[in-house]
Amino acid sequence: MKIAKLVAAGVVSTAVVASLAVAAGAETYKGYIGFQTAAYSFRNAFYEPTYGIETDYFDKAIVWGGNDPETYPEFEDNFDYDITGYVFTPTYVDADIDKDGTYTVAVKDFDWSLDKATGFNLLFVDTNIPIDSGATITDASIIVDGQTVETYAVPKIDPDDKDYVHVMFANIWNKDEDFESYTGAYPTQSLEIQFTVTGLAAEEPADTEAPADTEAPADTEAPAETEAPTTGESTKPNTNTGVEGIAVVAGVAVLATGAVIISKKRK
């Protein structure tokens, strides 16, 4: 059931900033561990409308317990009548996937024996990496109580998910004869899945290089006529800042005044 899907928000910027962001691989995706035990305790996929990331239950573990608040009387305060199930808060480790590399998702601090289950109906890693992104997931390992118990060089991508890269390790509802559900060790303390992502490395686009016309033009150099003129070149225009010209005019004025004074004394 996929009614609602999350859409990654785009970031609007200037052309230069946007090109730099693309070159740096600015997009960050998420990876989540999901499961359903044989007794229907679970964490659903992030896009599932009733228990997904847009609800208050996504960071919880739901334990049905026969839909009866008396099943686990010591946990009566955990019973949620809106969903007729028990709600617990384990520790989830989600992955921030921003480049090619190896990542880990996990669930810890959960009483796996509470519902008396010993195996999984569903076990998966779901991501919000677009299915057509070109990214692939390989070299996956299932780690139970700190020990690697199963490895998959090429894990199964869920063919029913048409939007996101969704890796399925156990699915008893899948009728594909080629699909082998995980039936290995069942956790008592922790469950981790480690996997490698490739195909997200961004190549720097050619247009991020500084265009040639951004270089300082040749005419920005100081022209020759800005140099102080030599003696006898009074016909050249004065292209300097004007300070020197003011000083010369002032000097001429002083000399002229002196000449007038001398002339008066000679009379």
Rosetta silent file (secondary structure, phi, psi, omega in degrees, C-alpha in Angstrom):
SEQUENCE: MKIAKLVAAGVVSTAVVASLAVAAGAETYKGYIGFQTAAYSFRNAFYEPTYGIETDYFDKAIVWGGNDPETYPEFEDNFDYDITGYVFTPTYVDADIDKDGTYTVAVKDFDWSLDKATGFNLLFVDTNIPIDSGATITDASIIVDGQTVETYAVPKIDPDDKDYVHVMFANIWNKDEDFESYTGAYPTQSLEIQFTVTGLAAEEPADTEAPADTEAPADTEAPAETEAPTTGESTKPNTNTGVEGIAVVAGVAVLATGAVIISKKRK
SCORE:     score description
SCORE:     0.000 S_00000001
   1 L     0.000  114.896 -179.234    0.000    0.000    0.000 S_00000001
   2 L  -132.387   88.502 -178.912    1.633    3.201   -1.158 S_00000001
   3 L   -91.560  -42.953 -176.872   -0.774    6.141   -1.001 S_00000001
   4 L  -114.270  140.060  175.947    1.607    8.863    0.093 S_00000001
   5 L  -128.916  146.614  176.297    5.169    9.377   -1.023 S_00000001
   6 L   -88.177  139.808  177.718    7.707   11.870    0.167 S_00000001
   7 L  -115.891  126.592 -179.948    9.216   14.177   -2.415 S_00000001
   8 L   -65.741  133.639 -179.771   12.629   15.661   -1.780 S_00000001
   9 L   -76.518  138.387  177.744   12.471   19.452   -1.727 S_00000001
  10 L   -84.835  154.261  179.357   14.599   21.272   -4.293 S_00000001
  11 L  -110.737  121.888 -178.549   16.955   24.058   -3.344 S_00000001
  12 L   -94.268  131.377 -179.390   16.795   27.219   -5.431 S_00000001
  13 L  -150.102 -177.905  174.798   19.985   29.183   -5.753 S_00000001
  14 L   -72.620  166.055 -176.673   21.999   31.212   -8.239 S_00000001
  15 H   -60.991  -40.628 -177.885   23.525   29.434  -11.199 S_00000001
  16 H   -66.972  -47.580 -178.978   27.012   29.506   -9.729 S_00000001
  17 H   -63.754  -40.193 -179.632   25.944   28.243   -6.298 S_00000001
  18 H   -63.052  -42.822 -178.986   23.756   25.557   -7.848 S_00000001
  19 H   -66.282  -35.428  177.313   26.566   24.246  -10.032 S_00000001
  20 H   -67.868  -37.648  179.370   28.904   24.078   -7.061 S_00000001
  21 H   -64.870  -41.005  178.085   26.279   22.199   -5.052 S_00000001
  22 H   -63.198  -42.071 -178.908   25.860   19.642   -7.823 S_00000001
  23 H   -64.008  -31.593 -178.396   29.600   19.175   -8.060 S_00000001
  24 L   -87.041   -3.132 -178.188   29.795   18.564   -4.333 S_00000001
  25 L    67.420   58.910 -170.700   26.924   16.024   -4.363 S_00000001
  26 L   -71.141  -23.844 -176.160   24.636   18.126   -2.188 S_00000001
  27 L   -67.214  132.526  176.398   21.682   15.697   -2.185 S_00000001
  28 L  -120.012  124.399  178.715   21.338   13.638    1.006 S_00000001
  29 E  -103.469  170.516 -179.702   19.112   10.564    1.045 S_00000001
  30 E  -120.418  148.803  173.557   17.882    8.472    3.961 S_00000001
  31 E  -128.209  138.598 -175.731   18.022    4.765    4.683 S_00000001
  32 E  -132.705  144.893  171.661   15.806    2.984    7.232 S_00000001
  33 E   -87.813  141.475  177.893   15.599   -0.512    8.658 S_00000001
  34 E  -137.451  153.643 -177.777   12.176   -2.130    8.526 S_00000001
  35 E  -158.897  160.090  167.597   10.771   -5.413    9.777 S_00000001
  36 E  -143.780  119.657  179.873    7.678   -7.452   10.515 S_00000001
  37 E   -79.157  170.818 -179.694    7.959  -10.374   12.897 S_00000001
  38 L   -64.248  -20.590  178.010    5.940  -13.558   12.572 S_00000001
  39 L   -98.871   11.362  174.430    3.617  -12.217   15.300 S_00000001
  40 L    72.430   28.126  163.840    3.163   -8.936   13.378 S_00000001
  41 L   -81.337  145.502 -168.625    5.308   -6.617   15.439 S_00000001
  42 E  -162.796  164.432  158.199    6.748   -4.156   12.958 S_00000001
  43 E  -131.051  120.240 -176.511    8.232   -0.952   11.613 S_00000001
  44 L   -82.565  173.658  176.479    6.756   -0.147    8.219 S_00000001
  45 L   -63.665  153.659 -173.357    8.321    1.574    5.210 S_00000001
  46 L   -63.705  -27.092 -176.573    8.767    5.330    5.522 S_00000001
  47 L   -92.176   -1.428 -179.065    6.159    6.111    2.845 S_00000001
  48 L   -67.575  131.093 -168.438    3.416    3.891    4.308 S_00000001
  49 L   -70.558  -28.947 -174.535    0.491    6.207    5.179 S_00000001
  50 L   -87.819  -35.200 -176.661   -0.658    4.754    8.516 S_00000001
  51 L  -127.377   12.176 -176.355    2.664    4.088   10.245 S_00000001
  52 L   -79.848 -166.639 -169.940    5.185    5.873    7.994 S_00000001
  53 L   -66.370  -19.832  179.454    7.417    8.858    8.536 S_00000001
  54 L   -86.978    5.403  179.712    4.555   11.367    8.471 S_00000001
  55 L  -114.107  175.175  178.286    2.952    9.727   11.521 S_00000001
  56 L   -83.006    0.378 -173.497    3.829    9.500   15.215 S_00000001
  57 L  -103.912   -7.011 -172.359    4.545    5.772   14.877 S_00000001
  58 L   -65.869  -35.099  179.460    7.496    5.686   12.498 S_00000001
  59 L   -92.439   19.798  178.288   10.148    5.926   15.229 S_00000001
  60 L  -113.833  172.533  168.081    8.284    3.316   17.290 S_00000001
  61 E  -118.746  123.819 -178.657    7.948   -0.449   17.251 S_00000001
  62 E   -94.662  127.315  178.093    4.351   -1.655   17.123 S_00000001
  63 E  -118.124  116.275 -175.421    3.571   -4.921   18.927 S_00000001
  64 L   -67.298  -51.125 -179.650    0.089   -6.266   18.221 S_00000001
  65 H    61.825   32.614  179.124   -0.204   -8.683   21.136 S_00000001
  66 H    72.497   17.495 -179.734   -3.452  -10.061   19.767 S_00000001
  67 H    57.482   27.585 -174.911   -5.000   -6.562   19.819 S_00000001
  68 L  -122.753  121.716 -179.367   -5.731   -7.111   23.509 S_00000001
  69 L   -67.043  -10.638  179.325   -4.604   -4.663   26.232 S_00000001
  70 L   -95.473   -1.581 -178.420   -4.507   -7.575   28.691 S_00000001
  71 L   -62.665  -46.107  177.736   -1.996   -9.605   26.667 S_00000001
  72 L  -121.758   81.294 -173.704    0.964   -7.910   28.346 S_00000001
  73 H   -59.297  -27.432  179.750   -0.495   -6.492   31.560 S_00000001
  74 H   -72.038  -14.082  179.119    2.879   -5.121   32.664 S_00000001
  75 H  -116.408   31.916 -178.726    2.833   -2.915   29.557 S_00000001
  76 H   -60.035  -32.715  179.479   -0.735   -1.721   29.815 S_00000001
  77 H   -69.644  -16.061  179.588    0.452    1.899   29.672 S_00000001
  78 H   -89.776   -4.106 -177.011    1.986    1.190   26.265 S_00000001
  79 E   -78.220  129.705 -179.431   -1.310    0.109   24.721 S_00000001
  80 E  -109.796  112.057 -176.301   -2.634    2.527   22.097 S_00000001
  81 L   -71.670  -18.632  177.728   -6.387    2.178   21.582 S_00000001
  82 L   -67.936  -30.485 -179.713   -6.236    4.128   18.323 S_00000001
  83 L  -118.307    2.190 -177.542   -4.334    1.292   16.685 S_00000001
  84 L    47.400   53.417  177.786   -5.233   -1.475   19.170 S_00000001
  85 E  -157.819  165.762  178.670   -1.609   -2.344   19.684 S_00000001
  86 E   -86.116  143.088 -178.402    1.332   -1.738   21.989 S_00000001
  87 E  -120.878  120.974  178.554    3.724    1.073   21.178 S_00000001
  88 E  -120.354  158.942 -178.369    7.376    0.900   22.212 S_00000001
  89 L  -118.069   89.600  174.999   10.286    3.256   21.578 S_00000001
  90 L   -78.786 -177.066  173.442   13.442    1.388   20.538 S_00000001
  91 E  -101.331  115.074  177.247   16.637    3.053   19.325 S_00000001
  92 E   -99.961  138.746  172.399   16.701    3.303   15.559 S_00000001
  93 E  -110.249  108.892  176.680   19.877    4.055   13.615 S_00000001
  94 L   -97.975  160.065 -176.389   18.976    5.607   10.256 S_00000001
  95 E  -108.822  135.388  169.831   21.507    6.355    7.529 S_00000001
  96 E   -96.705  107.951 -172.952   22.301    9.718    5.925 S_00000001
  97 E  -103.410  102.352 -176.685   23.363    8.724    2.413 S_00000001
  98 L  -118.253   -2.077  179.541   25.135   11.623    0.705 S_00000001
  99 L  -166.429  172.777  176.240   27.797    9.857   -1.366 S_00000001
 100 L   -61.992  138.398  179.914   29.096    6.457   -2.393 S_00000001
 101 E   164.099 -173.995 -179.415   30.103    4.432    0.650 S_00000001
 102 E  -105.647  133.440 -174.821   29.121    1.859    3.269 S_00000001
 103 E  -130.649  160.915 -179.836   26.226    2.587    5.628 S_00000001
 104 E  -133.633  134.570  170.482   24.494    0.913    8.571 S_00000001
 105 E  -119.849  152.654 -173.160   20.893    0.932    9.734 S_00000001
 106 E  -160.181  162.983  169.610   19.838   -0.722   12.970 S_00000001
 107 E  -134.267  128.073 -177.777   17.263   -1.238   15.704 S_00000001
 108 E  -133.801  172.361  176.745   18.380   -1.607   19.315 S_00000001
 109 L    57.126   45.792  178.651   16.889   -1.480   22.825 S_00000001
 110 L  -134.125  137.596 -179.472   13.867   -3.569   21.851 S_00000001
 111 L   -83.528   93.865 -175.964   12.553   -6.716   23.535 S_00000001
 112 L   -68.675  -17.771 -178.400   12.516   -9.104   20.582 S_00000001
 113 L   -89.232   -4.314 -172.787   11.093  -11.909   22.725 S_00000001
 114 L   -59.181  -43.314 -177.367    8.028   -9.942   23.783 S_00000001
 115 L   -94.240    9.144  176.323    5.730  -11.275   21.040 S_00000001
 116 L    67.763   14.010  179.568    7.289  -14.770   21.175 S_00000001
 117 L   -75.262  154.094  176.982    8.374  -14.515   17.522 S_00000001
 118 L  -129.663    6.927 -179.427   11.430  -16.392   16.254 S_00000001
 119 L  -160.992  179.018 -175.451   11.559  -15.166   12.651 S_00000001
 120 E  -114.369  137.846  164.874   10.606  -12.438   10.192 S_00000001
 121 E   -79.453  -40.637 -179.739    7.780  -12.056    7.741 S_00000001
 122 E  -135.197  140.450  171.802    9.528   -8.975    6.384 S_00000001
 123 E  -148.783  124.017 -172.043   13.059   -7.641    6.735 S_00000001
 124 E  -157.987  165.603  167.776   14.239   -4.769    4.574 S_00000001
 125 E  -119.624  117.681  174.672   16.134   -1.516    4.076 S_00000001
 126 E  -108.101  145.087 -179.327   14.086    1.187    2.440 S_00000001
 127 E  -130.325  165.300  172.252   15.587    4.396    1.097 S_00000001
 128 E  -103.252   24.244  172.620   14.285    7.518   -0.594 S_00000001
 129 E   -73.667  123.658 -179.388   16.875    7.164   -3.372 S_00000001
 130 E   -57.230  139.982 -176.689   14.922    7.355   -6.648 S_00000001
 131 L   -63.158  -24.944 -179.157   14.724    4.007   -8.401 S_00000001
 132 L   -99.769   18.827 -176.836   15.935    5.639  -11.632 S_00000001
 133 L   -76.174  -18.346 -175.582   18.901    7.421  -10.006 S_00000001
 134 L    90.859   -4.124  178.902   21.426    4.856  -11.202 S_00000001
 135 L   -76.378  145.805  177.052   22.446    4.037   -7.613 S_00000001
 136 E  -129.277  154.844  177.615   22.950    0.399   -6.653 S_00000001
 137 E  -118.919  127.449 -178.545   23.227   -1.418   -3.317 S_00000001
 138 E  -137.289  175.347  172.185   25.667   -4.292   -2.913 S_00000001
 139 E    48.698   56.887  179.952   27.630   -6.195   -0.257 S_00000001
 140 E   -91.888  142.220  179.087   24.868   -6.238    2.346 S_00000001
 141 E  -131.208  136.852  173.933   25.341   -7.939    5.716 S_00000001
 142 E   -99.571  123.773 -175.083   22.800   -8.847    8.378 S_00000001
 143 E  -117.321  115.691 -177.208   24.305   -8.472   11.839 S_00000001
 144 E  -110.933  123.548  179.835   22.451  -10.080   14.750 S_00000001
 145 L    50.641   38.554  175.647   23.502   -9.316   18.314 S_00000001
 146 L    87.345   -1.050 -178.089   26.824   -8.007   17.034 S_00000001
 147 E  -117.225  132.610  176.390   27.637  -11.002   14.830 S_00000001
 148 E   -72.873  120.596 -175.139   27.470  -11.100   11.018 S_00000001
 149 E  -113.746  -14.755 -179.981   25.171  -13.995   10.192 S_00000001
 150 E  -156.900  142.092  177.156   24.412  -13.491    6.502 S_00000001
 151 E  -130.635  150.222 -179.220   25.943  -11.619    3.564 S_00000001
 152 E  -135.805  113.398  178.451   24.557  -10.769    0.123 S_00000001
 153 L   -64.059  -41.681  177.458   26.856   -9.684   -2.700 S_00000001
 154 L  -132.442   92.511 -178.522   23.820   -8.506   -4.668 S_00000001
 155 L   -69.575  162.186 -175.823   20.761   -8.203   -2.430 S_00000001
 156 E   -77.894  125.652  173.643   17.246   -8.354   -3.831 S_00000001
 157 E   -89.175  129.619 -177.506   15.688   -5.049   -4.894 S_00000001
 158 L   -62.875  114.150 -178.608   11.944   -5.047   -4.264 S_00000001
 159 L   -72.133  -15.892 -178.750   10.332   -5.104   -7.734 S_00000001
 160 L   -80.203  -17.011  178.794    7.036   -3.846   -6.319 S_00000001
 161 L   -90.431  109.027 -175.718    8.532   -0.492   -5.323 S_00000001
 162 L   -90.774   -3.869 -173.486    8.434    1.609   -8.472 S_00000001
 163 L  -112.748  -38.592 -171.228    9.721    4.811   -6.870 S_00000001
 164 E  -128.153  158.470  174.471   12.597    4.111   -4.470 S_00000001
 165 E   -75.094  112.058 -172.394   15.547    1.748   -4.002 S_00000001
 166 E  -129.448  111.860 -174.443   14.078   -0.741   -1.522 S_00000001
 167 E   -97.205  125.533 -175.645   16.177   -3.771   -0.541 S_00000001
 168 E  -112.794  124.900  178.340   14.254   -6.835    0.642 S_00000001
 169 E  -104.968  -28.660  176.102   15.888   -9.625    2.677 S_00000001
 170 E  -141.838  134.573  177.504   12.752  -11.403    3.887 S_00000001
 171 E  -161.326   95.285 -177.411    9.251  -11.335    2.452 S_00000001
 172 L   -71.666  -12.185 -179.100    7.021  -14.340    3.005 S_00000001
 173 L   -88.310   -8.594 -179.235    4.353  -12.644    0.894 S_00000001
 174 L   -81.060  124.980 -176.858    6.552  -12.628   -2.199 S_00000001
 175 L   -95.940    6.889  178.642    5.584  -15.413   -4.604 S_00000001
 176 L   -68.773  121.844 -176.611    8.683  -14.999   -6.775 S_00000001
 177 L   -65.736  -22.913 -179.047   10.343  -18.412   -6.905 S_00000001
 178 L   -83.448   -8.224 -176.914   13.784  -16.774   -7.215 S_00000001
 179 L   -90.031  125.159  179.058   13.369  -14.853   -3.981 S_00000001
 180 L  -111.343  113.053 -179.571   14.903  -16.452   -0.886 S_00000001
 181 L   -73.924  145.348  175.941   13.730  -14.949    2.403 S_00000001
 182 L   -66.120  127.397  178.684   16.160  -14.608    5.272 S_00000001
 183 L  -129.811   24.520 -176.594   15.546  -17.384    7.798 S_00000001
 184 L   -81.777 -154.477 -174.025   18.719  -17.062    9.851 S_00000001
 185 L   -58.368  143.353  179.590   19.367  -16.114   13.461 S_00000001
 186 L  -103.115  136.707 -174.471   16.734  -14.073   15.268 S_00000001
 187 L   -71.599  151.815  169.496   17.920  -11.160   17.465 S_00000001
 188 L  -116.614  -20.637 -178.769   17.703  -10.997   21.228 S_00000001
 189 L  -127.311  -53.221 -174.352   19.420   -7.614   21.614 S_00000001
 190 L  -143.932  155.310  177.199   20.165   -5.826   18.350 S_00000001
 191 E  -136.732  124.706  179.996   19.649   -6.072   14.615 S_00000001
 192 E  -129.151  150.331  172.457   21.832   -4.234   12.072 S_00000001
 193 E  -131.396  122.659  179.547   22.065   -4.201    8.301 S_00000001
 194 E  -109.359  139.773 -176.132   25.206   -2.889    6.631 S_00000001
 195 E  -153.091  160.154 -178.495   25.282   -2.141    2.902 S_00000001
 196 E  -113.968  133.240  179.222   27.305   -0.358    0.230 S_00000001
 197 E  -109.661  131.297  174.079   25.904    2.321   -2.075 S_00000001
 198 E  -131.967  156.471  177.867   27.497    3.147   -5.434 S_00000001
 199 L   101.433    3.320  179.937   26.431    5.394   -8.271 S_00000001
 200 L   -99.378   -8.863 -176.838   25.858    8.590   -6.274 S_00000001
 201 L   -63.902  124.499 -178.526   29.262   10.215   -6.934 S_00000001
 202 L   -88.726  134.381  175.487   28.636   13.488   -8.745 S_00000001
 203 L   -89.020  140.250  179.812   30.923   14.512  -11.587 S_00000001
 204 L   -70.634  121.271 -179.463   31.927   18.146  -11.716 S_00000001
 205 L   -68.771  151.412 -175.795   30.203   19.708  -14.741 S_00000001
 206 H   -64.063  -31.458 -175.249   32.374   21.477  -17.304 S_00000001
 207 H   -75.581    2.871  176.174   30.492   24.781  -16.975 S_00000001
 208 H   -80.611  -11.738  178.215   31.691   25.185  -13.387 S_00000001
 209 L   -72.832  148.161 -179.530   35.048   26.414  -14.700 S_00000001
 210 L   -65.294  125.375  178.641   35.519   30.174  -14.744 S_00000001
 211 L   -65.469  155.436 -174.352   34.699   31.471  -18.268 S_00000001
 212 H   -61.583  -34.002 -175.385   37.480   33.217  -20.154 S_00000001
 213 H   -74.629   -1.187  176.335   35.714   36.585  -20.171 S_00000001
 214 H   -84.849   -9.615  178.800   35.848   36.742  -16.382 S_00000001
 215 L   -72.149  154.388 -178.931   39.597   37.373  -16.501 S_00000001
 216 L   -62.668  124.416 -179.920   40.797   40.945  -16.031 S_00000001
 217 L   -67.492  155.305 -174.829   40.798   42.678  -19.461 S_00000001
 218 H   -64.342  -29.492 -175.412   44.073   44.046  -20.787 S_00000001
 219 H   -75.185    2.423  176.223   42.824   47.658  -20.818 S_00000001
 220 H   -80.337  -10.484  178.566   42.689   47.661  -17.012 S_00000001
 221 L   -71.614  151.699 -177.878   46.435   48.198  -16.962 S_00000001
 222 L   -64.196  122.649  179.465   47.613   51.752  -16.272 S_00000001
 223 L   -68.346  157.242 -174.990   47.982   53.565  -19.650 S_00000001
 224 H   -63.094  -32.735 -174.241   51.329   55.167  -20.487 S_00000001
 225 H   -72.359   -6.039  178.116   49.913   58.702  -20.529 S_00000001
 226 H   -79.177   -9.549  178.758   49.130   58.504  -16.797 S_00000001
 227 L   -71.640  151.375 -179.328   52.846   58.815  -16.059 S_00000001
 228 L   -60.764  127.815 -178.442   54.081   62.218  -14.925 S_00000001
 229 L   -67.006  150.105  178.244   55.053   64.246  -18.056 S_00000001
 230 L   -82.905  168.371 -178.556   58.689   65.242  -18.525 S_00000001
 231 L   -60.084  132.950  178.558   59.892   68.850  -18.746 S_00000001
 232 L    94.655   -6.521 -179.285   58.787   70.574  -21.898 S_00000001
 233 L  -102.388   42.728 -176.977   55.755   68.293  -22.485 S_00000001
 234 L   -69.014  -13.919 -179.838   53.245   70.828  -21.187 S_00000001
 235 L   -79.033  -12.821  178.963   51.029   70.239  -24.218 S_00000001
 236 L   -74.685  139.581  178.720   50.112   66.672  -22.970 S_00000001
 237 L   -65.772  147.000  179.105   46.805   66.454  -21.137 S_00000001
 238 L   -85.751  105.591 -176.937   47.001   65.992  -17.378 S_00000001
 239 L  -103.940   11.658  179.639   45.455   62.543  -16.744 S_00000001
 240 L   -83.648 -168.277 -172.864   46.571   62.176  -13.135 S_00000001
 241 L   -71.472  -14.770  179.111   44.407   62.619  -10.062 S_00000001
 242 L   100.424  -14.632 -178.891   44.652   66.436  -10.174 S_00000001
 243 H   -65.825  -43.859 -179.694   46.461   66.888   -6.871 S_00000001
 244 H   -63.940  -39.379 -179.981   49.737   67.670   -8.555 S_00000001
 245 H   -61.036  -39.969  178.396   48.033   70.155  -10.882 S_00000001
 246 H   -62.798  -41.169 -179.751   46.550   72.030   -7.926 S_00000001
 247 H   -64.153  -39.860  179.974   49.994   72.290   -6.328 S_00000001
 248 H   -65.164  -44.999  178.985   51.496   73.703   -9.537 S_00000001
 249 H   -60.069  -42.710  179.817   48.723   76.290   -9.881 S_00000001
 250 H   -62.507  -39.334 -179.717   49.183   77.299   -6.261 S_00000001
 251 H   -65.403  -40.356  178.697   52.951   77.678   -6.807 S_00000001
 252 H   -63.465  -39.766  179.422   52.400   79.867   -9.846 S_00000001
 253 H   -62.250  -42.038  179.939   50.028   82.005   -7.850 S_00000001
 254 H   -63.503  -43.970 -179.799   52.608   82.466   -5.122 S_00000001
 255 H   -62.981  -39.768  179.144   55.293   83.415   -7.641 S_00000001
 256 H   -63.563  -41.495  178.638   52.958   85.861   -9.269 S_00000001
 257 H   -62.929  -42.078  178.712   52.184   87.493   -5.951 S_00000001
 258 H   -61.985  -38.125 -179.945   55.881   87.723   -5.167 S_00000001
 259 H   -64.211  -38.837  179.254   56.507   89.410   -8.490 S_00000001
 260 H   -64.688  -42.718 -179.161   53.882   92.019   -7.743 S_00000001
 261 H   -63.309  -45.835  178.635   55.440   92.739   -4.344 S_00000001
 262 H   -60.354  -42.119 -178.692   58.950   93.078   -5.830 S_00000001
 263 H   -62.675  -38.408  178.988   57.636   95.395   -8.516 S_00000001
 264 H   -66.907  -38.085 -179.317   56.050   97.672   -5.934 S_00000001
 265 H   -65.998  -34.751 -177.769   59.283   97.873   -3.929 S_00000001
 266 H   -68.712  -25.645  175.415   61.280   98.965   -6.978 S_00000001
 267 L   -70.831    0.000    0.000   58.998  101.951   -7.380 S_00000001
